[in-house]
Amino acid sequence: MPILVRDVGSVTLGPDLRRGIADLNGEGETVSGIVVMRQGENALRVIERVKAKLKELEPGLPPGVKVVTAYDRSELILASIDNLKHTLIEELAVVALVILIFLWHVPSAVIRLSPFRWRC
């Protein structure tokens, strides 16, 4: 004799499974959002525009609700640009020094540094 589910318990419809649940620092559920940037856009400018828009929206939020940024790439971008500038200056100085040492020609060594000064 088969044992059926109705013999053991009752079957009812329950709520759908929740999707998109987010948690911030273990403090409970929160609403999350992701900013998607178009390909080819300047990431730093997009981040600045998003920050400006969030500041504009803050006064209209209900009491007790605040916008918290979980991941901001702007500091990483600025640090990378700063690192690149320092590295380029070092490399230009090394190239000028090598030209000066091996060719003993000061104008050739100095001309390597002049385009970089104009662009900064």
Secondary structure, DSSP 8 states (H G I E B T S, - for coil): ----HHHH-------------EESTTS-EE--------TT--HHHHHHHHHHHHHHHGGGS-TT-----S---HHHHHHHHHHHHHHHHHHHHHHHHHHHHHH--HHHHHHTTHHHHHH-
